[in-house]
Amino acid sequence: MIDALLGEDAARRKTALDACEALADHERFTLANEIAVIARRTADALAHADEHRGPTTAHAAVLGRAALTLSMLRGEVARSTLIRIAEERSYAVKSALARALRETKTAEGRSVLVYLLSDDDAQADAIVAIGAAPWPEILPSLIEVAEADDRAARLAARPIARCGATAGAAEANAAASFLFEQLDDDAVVIAAADALVRYGAAFPGVEEQARRLVKEDNPKRMAGLCLLAATTAMDAATLRALAGPKRETDERLAHSFLRPLRADGGPKAREAAERTWRALKMA
């Protein structure tokens, strides 16, 4: 089973992971100990290769599979092994752990991401991993990290919005409050608006924030315009009028903001981005 769990064949690995769910407690414990030994050795090998600028891809892949397996086996052996690896190893190791634990749903896997969230080197990787499948309890930690600096705020904007959109009213209000604050920061406004258009268009107060922003200069006006397109049925002529003179439009900024929404946003986000783009081009 270990060969299947740690091998490159994705189909065999999925079958083996599914089989782990049916193991008795003592079998899980035994397998977790065996995988833990391999994980520690692989982490050491990856750290050594990274330090000496050697090849790291194969070590990172095996470590990632071992980490995911441990998180699914659960238990104290899994949790303590993963945390110890995260504490003691290089950035390459921490990054591999974060990538492997994207979308994890176990307490053991999530505890590692929470730990990495407080690690200066791996914080960005942890935010991205958490953003793949955020859970309600992580929201306060994400907001705390995001309030520390602009880069973290930009990275955490989508996870925070997604968390608020998929949890209860308290989480939605907390996410909205944080993101509304970021709309006043020129360094973060585009990331915050992107997150709101994708996941938070239904948050209370978004339309009011959008109407406030369209009275400002770019990039805030552009963000407000897209938020209005996402939250209202405002006609094209009104959007064009709010867009302001075309000479005031920064096309590079418009591309960097709207292109991702047009490419990989949900249907409503794509529609809002298209309406905004047309308004900016025709103003």
C-alpha positions, 0 to 999 in steps of 0.5 A: 500500500505504501508504494501506491500511496507515495507513487506517481500513479494518481489512480493507484494513489486515489484507490489507496487513499480511499482504502485508508478510510476503511482501516482499523485504528491499529492499522492506521496507527501502524501505517502512519508511523511507517509513512512518518519515517519516510516523510521525515527522511524525505524532508531531510533530503529535500532540505539538503538538496535545497541548501546545496542547490541540487534537484528538489522536484522528486523529493518535494513530490514524495514529501507532498504525497506523504504529507497528504497521506498522513493528514488523511490517516489523522491521529497524533502521529500524523499531526506531530510529524507534520508540525515537526517537519514544518518547524524544523526544515527549510522553506522548500520543505514548508512550501511542499507541505503547503502545496500538498495540503491544499483543500485538506479537510482534516484537523491534522492537515489544517493545523499545519497550514495554521502553523505555516500562516505564522511563518514569515517564509511560508506565509504566502504559500499557506494563504494560497493553500488555505484559499483553495478550501477555506473553513470558517474557523480560519477567518480571524487568523487570515484577517489578522495576517492580512492586516499586517502588510499590503502583500499579505492583504492582497494574497488573503483577499480572495480566501477571506471573501470566499470564507465569508461567502460560504460560512454564516452571517458573522463570517460574512460581516467580518469578511465584508468589514475587512475588505471594505477597509482595503478598498480605501488602500490604493495598494490593495483596492484592486485585490479587494474589489476582485475578491468582492466581485468573485465571492462577496457581491452579496455581502451587505453594503457592497453597492454602497461602497461601490457608489462611493468609489466611483466618485474617486480617481482610479484605481478606486473608480475602476473598482467601484465601477466593476462592483456596481456592474456585479451588484446592480442591473445598471444600464450601459450608458450609466456605467459609461458615464460613471467611467469618466473620460477615456483619457483618464483610464489606465489601460494597463491597470484595467487589463491587470484587474479585469483580465483575470475576472474575464478569464477565470471568474464565475459567470456573474464575475465574468459578466461584471468584468465584461460590462466594466471593460466595455464601459471603460473602452467606450467612455 
